[in-house]
Amino acid sequence: MSSGNPLSFFKGSEGSFSHQLSNSSWLWIPGLFVTEEIASTVVMYVALLMFLQFGASEVTASVQSALLFLPWVTKSYLYSKVRKSASFKTYLHIVEILMFLCLMGVAIYISEAKVQVWVLFAFLFVLSLLCAWHEMLSRLYYSRMLIPLQQQLFLGTKQFSSQVAQIITYGVLIIVAGFFEVFFRSYQKAWAMESSLVAGSFLLFLALNLFFFPYLRIYSPYRHETLANAMKNEWQVLARIRQKPHVTKVLLTLFLLLLPQALMFNTRLFFLLNQTDEGGLGCSVQDVGFAQGTIGVIAFSIGIALGRILMKRLGKGELFWPTAVALTLSPLSYLVMAFYPPVNNMFYLCCMTFFAQLCFGFGLNACDAYISYISEQRYRNVTNFLYVPMVASLMLVPMALSGWLCKTLGYHTYFMLCVAIAPVAWLVLACCRTKKILIKDE
């Protein structure tokens, strides 16, 4: 991963073709990333709330929510097959139309039938698969349409578009769903309306993309590759990674750093929604939408941006331990709220959520050193292939087990366990001398 390219933190770029900058770029770039984030936010955050609202137990909801991350683990097996394609624009339009049909299918199913959670999960799993493909295609398309200097110019536009889409989908529309539930006196009608609004918002930007996506200028011929060869190429990349020295230590320490976040990913929502006599906070859907979907997303974005700025100024070596420590601190907020509940105190709840998500966003910058070590300069083009699948695969099993573990231990003990993992992760990180392995110049 190239440290000079700020886009490389999450997905990186696969190379760029020269393209004359046009005014339409200020329309197609926001449209591309807003459509991606609307659907991805439904899969990653809203889906868990929907499972709970339609009767799934916490154990079942945790497993289903974790399984929705599975397409993000396996999406890159198509990477070699599509990366040299001349048809990114066509592929993106097809995938976005299928995503809209899936979102609309969820809205129609919720409004017309007695909802079965497993059917709802099937709809959302297909949507997750489409989101994973869209994420890969959009990054490839973006990197080919803009040269690196142009990518720098539109970095703020890209990030702002994604954050606004998350806030609207997970914040504003969830709050609206809560008001609909009060108005209709039916959570099913409320979620049908909310799903229709999400699908309608997505359709608006889909139409924008149909008109404003420019065509690629291809400077090299497209070579067709079979799916079998594509999978073989990816396995060869993974084989090279497995042969790297200390790779087991590196993955172990990254797993321990991500473990508190993985265990809290679903259970923080259970804690907010459960009634006080069950150990929860008894928050409404509107409270969740504002605290998690608005304040939480803003804090997460600030954390990521702050980490990137400091890393650019100080370097990965100086910032490695601060980010690694911050990544494990989020459970502290929920442990404090478990012992000192914010009874009718929205400001207190928002402050705790802000701290938790700020630490999460800031701490994720520690993953940059891990991905750089594994990919190296000669493999920098596979960063998009590596980052999301690797992080998702490390978090998937703890996420799936978190509902059962939380129900067994109770919130107080469970949050203490999550907090206690942090010093264990720091100790292993120090004993394995992970920083010296990851940071080449030390």
N, C-alpha and C positions, 0 to 999 in steps of 0.2 A: 504493500500500500504506500502510495506516495504521500509523504507528510505535507507536501505543498498543496495538495488538492483537498479542500475542506469537504468536498462531496464524498470523499473516500471513507468517512467515518462509518456510515451505515452500509452503503452498498457499493460505493466506488463506481468507477466508470470503465468501460471496456475499450476505450479509444474513441477518437472523434474524427469525423469528416468535415472538411471546411464547408461552411454554409453561410451565405450572406445574410446578415441579421435583418429581419423585417419587422414591421410594426405588429404583424400578426403573432409574433412570439410572445407579446404581452397578453395574448388571449389563449393561445394553445397550451402554454406552459402551466398557468393556473388551472385550466380545464383538465389537463392530464392528471395533475396531482390531487385535485379536489375529488375527481371521480374515484381515484384510487383510495383516498382516505375515507370517503363516505362508506364505501363497502367494507373496507378493512376494519373500521371502527365498529361496524355492526357485528362483524365476526369476533373481534378480539374483546370487546367490552359489553356491547348491548346484548349479545347472545346469552351471556350468563344470567343477566337480569330477566330475560324472557323465559329461560328455562325455569327459573325460580317462580316467576309469576304464573306459569302454567302448570305448576304442581310438582315439578321435579324436586327430589330431595337434595340436600346439600352434597351428599356423596355422589349421586348420579350427575348432578349439574357440574361438579368438578371434573369428573371423568369426561363428560361430553365437551366441556369447554376446552380441556386439554387436547382432546382428539381433533378439535378444529384447528389446532396448530400443526397437525401432521402434514397437510399439504405444503406448508412452508418449509418443512424439513426435507421433503422429497422433490420440491419444485425444480431443483437445479439439474435433475437428470435430463431435462429438455434443453438445457443451456447450450450445449454443443450443437444441438440440432437446429436451433433457431438463430444463433448469434450471427451467422453469416447470411441470413435471409435478407432479401430485398423487399419483403412484404410486411414490415413492422406495422405500418399504418393500417393495412388491411386486417392483420391479426388483432391489433388493438380495438378496432371497430367491432369485430366479431365478438371478442371477449366482453367488451362493454355492453353490447346488446344482450348477450347471454346473462351478464350480471344484472341488468335491469329486469329481464324476464324472471330471474330468480327472486329478486327483491319484490317484484309485483306478485309472484307466486306465493311468497310468504304472507303478504297483505291479504290476498284473496283467501288463502287457506285459513288464516286466523279468523276472518270475518264470516266465513260460510259454514264452518264445521266445528264439531267438538274436537278441540285440539288435542292431538296425541304428541307427547314430547318427542318421541322417536322420529315422527314424521317431520316435525319442526327441525330437529337435528339434521335430518337428511337434506332438507332444503339449505340449511346453513352450511353444511359440509361441502355441498356443491359450490355454494357461493365462496367459501374459503379457498377451494381449489382454483376457482376463476380469479380470485384476488391475488393468489400467489403467482399465477401466470401473468396477470396484468402487471404486477410489481416488477417482474423480471423483464417483460417486454417494454414497459415504460422507461426503465433505466437504460436499456439498450438503445431505444429510440432517441431518448434525450441526449445520450452521449454521442450519437452519430449526427444529430441535427446541429449540435453546437460544439465549437472548438473550446478548449479549456478556458480561454479568457472570457468567452461568452457565458460559459457555465458559472464562472465567478460573478459575472454581472447579474445573472438571474438566480443566484443562490438564495438571496433574501426573499425574492418572489416565490420561489419553490417552497421554502420553509414556511413562510407566512400562509400560503394557500393550504398547505397540509394542516397547520395548526388550527386555522379557522374552520376547516372541514371537520376536524375532530371535535372542536368546541360545539359546533352546530349540531352534529350528530349525537354525541354522547352527553352534551350539556343541554342545549336549548330544546331539542326535540324530546329528550327524556323528561324535562320539566313540563313540556306541553302534554306528554303522555300522562303525567301525574294529574294535571288539571282535567284532562279528558276522563280519567278514571272517576274523579269526583263528580263531574258533570253528568256522565252517562250512568254512573253507579254500576259500571261493568268494566272490569279490567280487560276483558276480551275485546270489547268495542274500542276501548282506549288504545290498545296495542295495534288493532287493525288500522285505526286512524294514524297512529304514529308511523307504522310501516308504510302506509300509503304516502305520507309526507316525505319519508326517506326516499321511496321509489320516485316520487315526483321531483324531488331535488336532484336526484341522480340523473333523471331523464333530461332535465334542463341542461346540465353540463355535458351529457352525452351528445345532445343536439349541437352544442357549441363545438365539441370536438369534431363532429362530422363535417362541419363547415370550415374549421380553421386549422386542422392538422395539415401541415405541409408535407409534400412528398419528399422522400429521401433522394439525395443525389448519390448514387452508388458508383464508387470508383474501382471496385474489384468485383469480378464475377461471382455469383452465388454458386456454391458447390453443395449439391444436395447430400444430406447425410441421413442414414437410417437411424431409427431410434436405438437399435442394438449397438451401433457404432458410437452413438452419443453417450449411452450409458457406459460403454467400455472406456471412453475417454475420461469420464468423470471418475470411474473407479481407479484409473491410472493416476489421476491427480490425488485422490485419497490415499493411494498406496505410497506416493512420494511424501505425503504429509506424515503417514505413520512411520516412515523411515527416519524422520527428523529426530535428532537427539533431544532427550528430555520431554518429548511430546506428552508422555503420560503425566508427568509432574505438572506440565502447563495446563492440561485439560482438567486435572484434579483440582488445582487451585482455582481455576475459572468456575468449575462446578460449585465449589464451596462459596465463592463470592456471590454467585447467582442464586444459591439455594434459599437464603431468606426471602428474596424477591419472588422466587417461584412459589414458595409456601404461602406468601401473603397475597399473591396475585388474585386468587378467588376469594380467600377467606376474609379479606378486608370488606368485601361487599356483603358477605353473610353477616359479619359483625355489625355493619351499619343498619341492615334491614331487620335483623331479628329483634324481637321484643325484649324489653328490659328484664322480664322474668325469666328469659332464656339466656341471659348474659349479654345480649346485644344492646344497641343504642336506640332501637325503635324509630329509625329515621324513615321519612316518607320517600317516595320515588323522586319528588321534587328536590328534596335535600340531597339525595345521591347525585342527581343531575347537576346541581349547582356546585357541590363540594368536590366530587370526583371528576365530573365531566367538564367543568369550567375552570375552577380554581386549580384542580389537580393537573389538567392539561397545560395551563399557563405555567405552573411551577415546573413541570417536567421540561417544557420547552426552554425556560430560563436556565435550568440546570445544565441541559445539553449545551446551550449557547455559551454559558459561562465557562464550562469545561473546555470547550474548543478554543475560546479566546485565550484562556490561561495556558493551555497546552501549546498554542502557537507562540506565545511569548516566553514561556519557561522551559518548554520541551517535555517530552513524555517521561523522561527520567525524573525530573523534579516533581511532576504531578502524579506519578504512578501511585504512591502510597496514599495521598489525600483522596484520590478518586476511588481506590480500592476500599478504603475505610468507609467512605460515604455510601458506596454501593450496598453495604450491609446494615445501614443505620435506620432504614425506613420502619422496621417493626417497632422501634422505640415509640413512635407516635401512637400506635395502636395499643401498646402496653400501657402507656400513660392514660389513654382514654378508657381502657378497661378498668383501671383502678379509680380514676377520677372522671366519670362520664360527663360529657357536655350536655347536661339536661337543659333543653330549650335554649342552648347557647350556640347559635350558628357561627358566630365569629370564632369561638374556640375550636369548633369542628373544622372550619376552613383553615385556621392556622396550623392545626395538626396535619391536615391533608397536604397543605402547602409544603411543610417541612419534609414529609415523607416522599412526596413526588419530586421535590427539589433535589433531595439526596439521590433518588433513583436516577434522575436525568444526569446529574453531575457525575455520579459514579459510573454510569455506562461508558464514559470516556476511557475508563480503565481497559475496556475490551479492545480498544484500538491497538494497544501494545500486543495483545494476544494474537489478533488477526494479522498484524504486521509480521510477527515472528513466524507464524505458520505459513503465510503466503509468500513472504520474502519479495524482493524486487522483481525477480524473474517470474513470479506468479501473481503479480499485482493485479492482473486482469481477472483473476478468479475471486477477488474480494467480494463482489456481488454474489458469487456462487457460495462463498464461505460464511459470511457474517450471519445472516438471518437463519439459515439451516443449522449452523452450529449452536448458536444461542438458544434457538427453539428446541433443539434436541436435548440440550442439557437441562432445560427447564420443564420439559414435557411430563416426565414421570413424577417429580415432586408436585407439580400442579394437579395431576390426576389423583394423587393420594392425599392432597391437602384437606379435602372435605371430610374424608373418613377420619383422618388424624385429628382434625379440629373437633369433630363431634365426640371422639373418644376422650380427648384430654380436657375439653372445655377451653373457653377463650383465654382465661388468665394463664393457665399452664401452657397453652399452645403458643401464645405470644412470648412468654418467657423463654420457651424453647427456641423460637425464631431469633430472639435477641441473643441468646447464649451461643448460637452458631457463629456469630460475628467474631468473637475473640478466638474461637477455634480456627476460623478461616485465616485470620491474621497470623496466628502462630504457625500454621502449615505453610503459609505464604513466606514467612521468614525462614523457617527451617529448610524449605526446599530452595531457598535463595532464588526465588522466582524472578525477582526484579533484575538480577544480574544475567539471568538467562534471556529475558525478554528485551532488555535495553542493551543494545549492542555496544554503545559507546561507554559503558561502565564496566 
